[in-house]
Amino acid sequence: MSKIKVGVIGAGGRMGKAIIQVLSLSKKSELSAAVVREGAVYAGFDSGIHSGIKETGILLSTDLQKACETSDVLIDFSTHTGFESILNTALTSKKPLVIGTTGLTDADKALIQSASTSIPIVFSPNMSVGVNLLFKLTEIAAKVLDEDFDVEVLDIHHRHKKDAPSGTAMYLKEVLLNATKRSEENVIYGRHGMYSERDQKEIAMHTMRAGEVVGEHTVYFLSSEERIEITHKAQDRKTFATGAVKAAEFLHGKSKGLYNMFDVLGI
Protein backbone atom coordinates (compact mmCIF):
# COMPACT_ATOMS: atom_id res chain seq x y z
CA MET A 1 0.00 0.00 0.00
CA SER A 2 1.50 3.34 -1.07
CA LYS A 3 2.10 6.04 1.51
CA ILE A 4 0.13 9.29 1.70
CA LYS A 5 2.11 12.08 0.07
CA VAL A 6 2.30 15.15 2.31
CA GLY A 7 3.44 18.62 1.21
CA VAL A 8 4.74 20.87 4.00
CA ILE A 9 4.33 24.64 3.67
CA GLY A 10 6.62 26.64 5.93
CA ALA A 11 9.18 23.84 5.73
CA GLY A 12 12.09 26.10 6.63
CA GLY A 13 10.77 27.07 10.06
CA ARG A 14 10.91 25.30 13.42
CA MET A 15 7.60 23.52 12.98
CA GLY A 16 8.28 22.68 9.34
CA LYS A 17 11.54 20.98 10.29
CA ALA A 18 9.83 19.00 13.05
CA ILE A 19 7.09 17.81 10.66
CA ILE A 20 9.70 16.66 8.13
CA GLN A 21 11.45 14.72 10.91
CA VAL A 22 8.17 13.01 11.90
CA LEU A 23 7.32 12.19 8.27
CA SER A 24 10.71 10.53 7.83
CA LEU A 25 9.67 7.96 10.48
CA SER A 26 6.01 7.54 9.52
CA LYS A 27 4.67 4.20 8.29
CA LYS A 28 1.58 5.78 6.71
CA SER A 29 2.81 8.99 5.06
CA GLU A 30 5.87 10.56 3.48
CA LEU A 31 7.17 13.97 2.48
CA SER A 32 6.32 14.93 -1.11
CA ALA A 33 7.13 18.66 -1.16
CA ALA A 34 8.74 21.26 1.10
CA VAL A 35 7.67 24.85 0.46
CA VAL A 36 9.49 27.92 1.81
CA ARG A 37 8.85 31.63 1.43
CA GLU A 38 9.98 33.65 -1.59
CA GLY A 39 13.55 34.87 -1.13
CA ALA A 40 14.46 32.27 1.51
CA VAL A 41 18.25 31.85 1.48
CA TYR A 42 17.94 28.09 2.02
CA ALA A 43 15.70 27.51 -1.03
CA GLY A 44 17.29 24.72 -3.05
CA PHE A 45 18.74 22.95 0.02
CA ASP A 46 17.80 19.35 0.71
CA SER A 47 14.83 19.42 3.12
CA GLY A 48 16.18 16.53 5.17
CA ILE A 49 19.63 18.02 5.71
CA HIS A 50 18.02 21.38 6.57
CA SER A 51 15.81 19.58 9.13
CA GLY A 52 18.71 17.79 10.81
CA ILE A 53 18.11 14.32 9.35
CA LYS A 54 19.45 12.39 6.36
CA GLU A 55 18.82 13.53 2.78
CA THR A 56 15.24 13.19 1.55
CA GLY A 57 15.97 14.07 -2.05
CA ILE A 58 13.25 16.71 -1.83
CA LEU A 59 14.55 20.25 -2.12
CA LEU A 60 13.17 23.30 -0.34
CA SER A 61 11.19 25.17 -2.98
CA THR A 62 9.09 28.31 -3.38
CA ASP A 63 6.78 26.60 -5.92
CA LEU A 64 3.48 26.12 -4.08
CA GLN A 65 1.60 25.05 -7.20
CA LYS A 66 4.03 22.21 -7.89
CA ALA A 67 3.73 21.13 -4.25
CA CYS A 68 -0.04 20.81 -4.76
CA GLU A 69 0.46 18.72 -7.87
CA THR A 70 2.78 16.22 -6.13
CA SER A 71 0.92 15.95 -2.80
CA ASP A 72 -2.19 14.18 -1.53
CA VAL A 73 -2.49 16.48 1.51
CA LEU A 74 -0.93 19.83 2.50
CA ILE A 75 0.18 20.96 5.97
CA ASP A 76 0.56 24.72 6.44
CA PHE A 77 2.74 26.04 9.24
CA SER A 78 3.86 29.23 7.52
CA THR A 79 2.89 32.79 8.52
CA HIS A 80 -0.47 34.53 8.48
CA THR A 81 0.71 37.02 5.83
CA GLY A 82 0.61 34.44 3.03
CA PHE A 83 -2.31 32.47 4.40
CA GLU A 84 -5.02 33.62 1.96
CA SER A 85 -2.87 32.79 -1.07
CA ILE A 86 -2.11 29.31 0.33
CA LEU A 87 -5.77 28.63 1.07
CA ASN A 88 -6.81 29.74 -2.43
CA THR A 89 -4.17 27.54 -4.06
CA ALA A 90 -5.30 24.50 -2.04
CA LEU A 91 -8.90 25.30 -2.94
CA THR A 92 -8.15 25.61 -6.66
CA SER A 93 -6.12 22.39 -6.60
CA LYS A 94 -8.78 20.57 -4.53
CA LYS A 95 -6.19 19.50 -1.96
CA PRO A 96 -6.98 18.66 1.68
CA LEU A 97 -5.33 21.16 4.01
CA VAL A 98 -4.12 21.03 7.61
CA ILE A 99 -3.85 24.57 9.00
CA GLY A 100 -1.54 25.11 11.97
CA THR A 101 -0.67 28.72 11.22
CA THR A 102 -1.42 31.06 14.14
CA GLY A 103 -2.30 34.75 14.28
CA LEU A 104 -5.23 34.37 11.88
CA THR A 105 -7.98 36.99 11.92
CA ASP A 106 -11.74 36.49 12.11
CA ALA A 107 -11.82 37.25 8.38
CA ASP A 108 -9.27 34.47 7.77
CA LYS A 109 -11.38 32.06 9.81
CA ALA A 110 -14.43 32.98 7.74
CA LEU A 111 -12.44 32.11 4.60
CA ILE A 112 -11.55 28.73 6.13
CA GLN A 113 -15.22 28.05 6.88
CA SER A 114 -16.15 28.91 3.30
CA ALA A 115 -13.34 26.83 1.77
CA SER A 116 -14.33 23.80 3.86
CA THR A 117 -17.55 23.50 1.83
CA SER A 118 -15.33 22.45 -1.10
CA ILE A 119 -12.26 20.78 0.44
CA PRO A 120 -11.54 18.96 3.71
CA ILE A 121 -9.69 21.09 6.27
CA VAL A 122 -8.34 20.46 9.75
CA PHE A 123 -7.97 23.77 11.56
CA SER A 124 -6.66 23.85 15.10
CA PRO A 125 -4.66 26.39 17.13
CA ASN A 126 -2.66 23.46 18.52
CA MET A 127 -2.09 19.98 17.08
CA SER A 128 -0.70 18.41 20.25
CA VAL A 129 -2.59 15.43 21.70
CA GLY A 130 -1.87 16.71 25.21
CA VAL A 131 -3.05 20.24 24.49
CA ASN A 132 -6.33 18.98 23.07
CA LEU A 133 -6.80 17.04 26.29
CA LEU A 134 -6.09 20.35 28.09
CA PHE A 135 -8.96 21.92 26.11
CA LYS A 136 -11.36 19.15 27.17
CA LEU A 137 -10.30 19.19 30.84
CA THR A 138 -10.66 22.99 30.90
CA GLU A 139 -14.18 22.70 29.50
CA ILE A 140 -15.16 20.16 32.16
CA ALA A 141 -13.64 22.20 35.02
CA ALA A 142 -15.23 25.46 33.84
CA LYS A 143 -18.70 23.91 33.70
CA VAL A 144 -18.36 22.47 37.19
CA LEU A 145 -16.71 25.47 38.90
CA ASP A 146 -18.28 28.35 36.92
CA GLU A 147 -18.72 31.54 39.01
CA ASP A 148 -17.54 29.97 42.28
CA PHE A 149 -13.93 30.27 41.09
CA ASP A 150 -11.86 33.08 39.55
CA VAL A 151 -10.27 32.16 36.20
CA GLU A 152 -6.84 33.17 34.88
CA VAL A 153 -4.92 31.91 31.81
CA LEU A 154 -1.13 32.08 31.45
CA ASP A 155 0.63 31.55 28.11
CA ILE A 156 4.45 31.19 28.02
CA HIS A 157 6.46 30.86 24.81
CA HIS A 158 9.94 31.48 23.43
CA ARG A 159 11.15 35.01 22.84
CA HIS A 160 10.81 34.68 19.03
CA LYS A 161 7.04 34.15 18.98
CA LYS A 162 5.25 37.12 17.41
CA ASP A 163 1.56 36.68 18.27
CA ALA A 164 0.26 37.21 21.80
CA PRO A 165 -1.73 35.69 23.35
CA SER A 166 -0.96 32.46 21.53
CA GLY A 167 -3.54 30.74 19.35
CA THR A 168 -3.79 28.03 22.00
CA ALA A 169 -4.47 30.58 24.75
CA MET A 170 -7.12 32.25 22.61
CA TYR A 171 -8.80 28.90 22.04
CA LEU A 172 -8.71 28.24 25.79
CA LYS A 173 -10.48 31.56 26.20
CA GLU A 174 -13.21 30.45 23.77
CA VAL A 175 -13.57 27.16 25.65
CA LEU A 176 -14.00 29.08 28.91
CA LEU A 177 -16.47 31.57 27.45
CA ASN A 178 -18.62 28.84 25.93
CA ALA A 179 -18.55 26.65 29.04
CA THR A 180 -19.50 29.50 31.37
CA LYS A 181 -21.80 31.34 28.92
CA ARG A 182 -19.79 34.55 29.17
CA SER A 183 -18.72 36.99 26.43
CA GLU A 184 -15.62 38.86 25.29
CA GLU A 185 -16.73 41.75 27.53
CA ASN A 186 -15.73 39.58 30.51
CA VAL A 187 -12.13 39.16 29.27
CA ILE A 188 -9.14 41.35 30.18
CA TYR A 189 -5.64 41.08 28.72
CA GLY A 190 -2.98 41.69 31.37
CA ARG A 191 -3.24 44.27 34.13
CA HIS A 192 -1.64 47.65 34.65
CA GLY A 193 -2.48 50.49 37.02
CA MET A 194 -5.39 50.75 39.45
CA TYR A 195 -8.35 48.38 39.22
CA SER A 196 -11.59 48.04 41.09
CA GLU A 197 -12.32 44.75 42.83
CA ARG A 198 -12.33 41.80 40.44
CA ASP A 199 -15.65 41.13 38.73
CA GLN A 200 -17.08 37.70 39.44
CA LYS A 201 -17.25 36.81 35.73
CA GLU A 202 -13.83 38.16 34.77
CA ILE A 203 -11.42 35.96 32.77
CA ALA A 204 -7.85 37.26 32.61
CA MET A 205 -5.30 36.43 29.89
CA HIS A 206 -1.57 36.78 30.58
CA THR A 207 1.40 36.35 28.25
CA MET A 208 5.13 35.76 28.76
CA ARG A 209 7.68 35.70 25.92
CA ALA A 210 11.17 34.73 27.10
CA GLY A 211 14.01 32.30 26.57
CA GLU A 212 13.43 29.23 24.43
CA VAL A 213 10.23 27.87 26.00
CA VAL A 214 8.58 25.61 23.41
CA GLY A 215 5.12 26.26 24.82
CA GLU A 216 3.40 26.24 28.19
CA HIS A 217 -0.23 26.95 29.07
CA THR A 218 -1.91 26.96 32.46
CA VAL A 219 -5.56 27.59 33.34
CA TYR A 220 -6.04 28.62 36.97
CA PHE A 221 -9.30 28.23 38.90
CA LEU A 222 -9.06 29.93 42.31
CA SER A 223 -11.51 30.27 45.18
CA SER A 224 -10.96 31.51 48.74
CA GLU A 225 -10.45 27.89 49.85
CA GLU A 226 -8.58 26.15 47.03
CA ARG A 227 -6.76 26.45 43.72
CA ILE A 228 -6.91 24.15 40.69
CA GLU A 229 -4.27 24.37 37.97
CA ILE A 230 -4.48 22.58 34.63
CA THR A 231 -1.14 22.79 32.85
CA HIS A 232 0.39 21.55 29.62
CA LYS A 233 4.13 21.91 28.99
CA ALA A 234 5.53 21.06 25.58
CA GLN A 235 9.09 19.76 25.80
CA ASP A 236 9.68 19.24 22.08
CA ARG A 237 8.02 20.65 18.94
CA LYS A 238 7.62 17.08 17.71
CA THR A 239 4.49 16.81 19.86
CA PHE A 240 2.81 19.38 17.57
CA ALA A 241 4.36 17.85 14.44
CA THR A 242 3.10 14.37 15.34
CA GLY A 243 -0.42 15.73 15.71
CA ALA A 244 -0.18 17.59 12.39
CA VAL A 245 0.86 14.42 10.58
CA LYS A 246 -2.02 12.53 12.25
CA ALA A 247 -4.35 15.27 10.98
CA ALA A 248 -3.00 14.92 7.42
CA GLU A 249 -3.51 11.17 7.50
CA PHE A 250 -7.04 11.69 8.87
CA LEU A 251 -7.93 14.03 5.98
CA HIS A 252 -6.74 11.69 3.23
CA GLY A 253 -9.80 10.37 1.43
CA LYS A 254 -12.20 12.91 2.95
CA SER A 255 -14.27 14.90 0.40
CA LYS A 256 -14.96 18.15 2.26
CA GLY A 257 -15.71 19.58 5.68
CA LEU A 258 -14.15 21.51 8.55
CA TYR A 259 -12.58 19.36 11.25
CA ASN A 260 -10.61 19.97 14.44
CA MET A 261 -8.19 17.85 16.46
CA PHE A 262 -11.04 16.42 18.54
CA ASP A 263 -12.26 14.81 15.30
CA VAL A 264 -8.76 13.57 14.46
CA LEU A 265 -8.19 12.09 17.93
CA GLY A 266 -11.75 10.87 18.50
CA ILE A 267 -12.13 12.85 21.72
N, C-alpha and C positions, 0 to 999 in steps of 0.2 A: 504493500500500500504506500503510495507516494506521500511525502510530507506536505503540509500546508506551507505555502510560500508567503512569507511575511516581509513587507517593506517597512523600514523604519525611517520616519521623518524626524529630523533633529538628531541624527545619528552621531554627530560630533560632540554633543553635550554629555553631561554626567549620566543622565537617564538613558540616553541613546546608547552609550557604551555598555551600560549594565544590561540593557535589553539584548544587545548583540551577544554578550557573554552568556546570557540565559538561553538564547536560541541555539548557541553552539552545542549545548548539552541536551536540548530537547529531543524526545523521541517522536513527537507528533508534528513539529514544525521546524522550519529552517529559514535563515535569512535569504531574501531574494533581491533586496535593494537597500541602499543606505544613503539617504538624502540629507544634504547639509545646505546651509544658507548660501546665497549668492555671495561670492567674494571670499568665502572661507579659505584660509591659507592651506588647510589640510585636504582640500578637494583633490581627488586623484590618488590619495593614500589608500592602502588596503584597510578595509574597515576592521578586520580582525586585529592587525598590528596596532592600529590606532586605539583599539579597545582593550589592549593588554593581553590578547590571546594570540593563537597561531593565525596564520594567513587564512582568509576565507575565500580569496579570489574575487571578492566583490569590492569594488572601489567606491570610496565616498564620492558622491555625485550631486550636482545641483539640478539634475533633470528629473523633476517630479512626474512628468507625464510618462517617461520611460519606466519609472518605478511602478506606476499604476499598471502598465502593460505586462510587467513581469511578476506581479504579485497577486495572490489570492485575497489578502487582507492587508490593510495599512494600519500602522500604529503611529500616532502623532504625539511627540513630546518636544515640539519646537517652541516657538514663542507666540504670544497672542497677536503680534503685529502681522504675521503672515497667515493667520488662522483662516480667514474668509477665503483666500485663494486656495488653500489646501482643501477645505471643505468642498468648494465648487469643483475642483479637479476630481476629487473622489466621487462626487455626485455625477459628473459628466461621464466618468469611466465606470460607474456602477460598481464601485469597490466598497466592501465593508470597511468601516473605520472605527478604530479605538482612539478616543480622545483623552489624553492625559494632560494636555496643556492647561496651565492655570492662568489666572488673571483675566478670564473671559468676562465680557460684559453681558448685561441682560439681553442686549440686541444680538450678541453672538449666540446666546443660549436659545433665542427664538429661531435663529437660523438652523441650529442643530435640530430643534423640534420639527421644523419644516422639512429638512433634508431626510429625517428619519422616516418620512412617509414614502420615500423612494428607495433608500438603502438602509441596511442594518447598521446601527451605531451603538457602541458602548461608550457612555460618557460618565466619568466619575472623577471627583476631585482627588481621589486617592485610590490606587489599585491594590494596596496592601490587604492581605487577608485579615491581619490583626486590626488594622484601622477600621475595616468594615464591621468587625466585631465590636470595636469601640463605638461606632455609630449606633449599633443595635442596643448595646448595654446602656448608652446614654439615653436613648429613647425610653427604655424600660424604667430607668431610675427617675427620669423627669416626670413620667406619668404617675409614679408612685409618690414622689416627694412633693412635686408641684410647688405651691406657695408656702409650704412649711419650711423650705430651705432656700437660702440665697444661692445664686448660680454665678460662677465665674469660669471663663475659659482662657487658658494660657497656651500660646503657640510659640515654640522655640525652633528656630532654624539657623542654618549657617549664614555667615555675614554676606554671602554673595546673592542671596535670594532677594528678588526685587519686589514682589507683591506682598502686601501686608494688610490685614491678616491673611494667612495662607488659605488656599482653596479648601483645605481640609477643615480649618477652623470655621470658615464661613458655612460649610455644610453642617458642621456641628451646631452652629447657631440656628440653621433652618430646622434641624432635628428638634432642638429645644423649643423653638417657637411653635412648631406644629404640635409637639407633645403637650405643651402647656397652654396652647391656644392664645398665645401672645402675638404681638406684632413688632415690626421694626422700631416703632416708637418706644418700646421697652428696652432697646439695646443702646449701650454706650460703648465707645471705643477708647480705652485708656482713661486716666483721670489726671487732672491738673488744676490746681487752685482750690477754691473753697466750694464745698458741696453741701447741700442740705442732707438730712438723714436719708439713707438709702430707701428707695421705693421698693415695696414688697415684690413687685413684678420685674424688677430690673435684672437684666442679663448683661454682664460686663465682658468685653473682649480685650485681651492683652497680648502684646507681641514683643518678642525678643529676637534680635538678629545679631549673632555673635559667634565667633570661632568657626568650627567646622561641624556643627551639629547637623546630622542628617535630617532629623525631624522628630519633634517631640510635642505631644498634645495632651493636656490634662483638663478634664472637666471637674470642677469643684462644686460640691453641694454642701453648704454649711448651715447649721442651725445653732442655737445657743447651747445645745447639749452634745452635738457630735458633728463630725466632718467626714464626708465620703469623697474619695478621689478616684477617678477612673483615668488611667494613664496609658498611653501607648508611646513607646520609644523605639524608633527605627535605628538599628545598628549598622545596616548596610543597605544601599540603594537597591540591591538585588531583590529585596522584599517587594518593592514596587514593580520592578521589572518582571518578576515571576507572575505577579497578578496581571500585568499587561499582556503577557504572552498567553496566560489562561483565557483572558478576554478575547484575544485574537482567535484562538482555537474555538472558543464558544461561538463566535460570529460566523465562522466558516460554514457555509450551507444555508444560513438564514437568508430570507428574502428581503425583509425590511423591518423597521421597528426601532424604538429607542429603549435601550437596556442600561442597567446599572450593574455594579459589582454584586449586589444582592442576587440578581438574576444569574450571574456567572457562577457564584459560589453556592447557590441554592439555599440562601439564608431566608 
